[in-house]
């Protein structure tokens, strides 16, 4: 690993908890999620050309499982290596996850790569 990659990774690791606290604190009650109304899923690692493998996290709202939106749901992942992805889950897949089934979905392609999330209700 080159010095620059190490320093960028170190900066992300040090700033990520503070950024998460700021984002969490700024959410309104109608759109925020707490551990009681959502669960986190971690993606399989992906590797951008010239980058090092990394994962993302997405918070799935339990309300989307119990009452799936007609158009399904699209979630923004956590940021890693300076980017985030979107992952969409269809209405029928949300209902299947609610019933205890497992579903896998791929993210949008960003920075030349994508990730796969495997969703199952905790």
Secondary structure by P-SEA (a helix, b strand, c coil): ccaaaaaaaaaaaaaaaaaaaaaaaacccccccccccbbbbbcccccccccccbbbbbbbbccccccccccbbbbbccccccbbbbbbbcaaaaaaaaabbbbbbbcccccccbbbbbbbcc
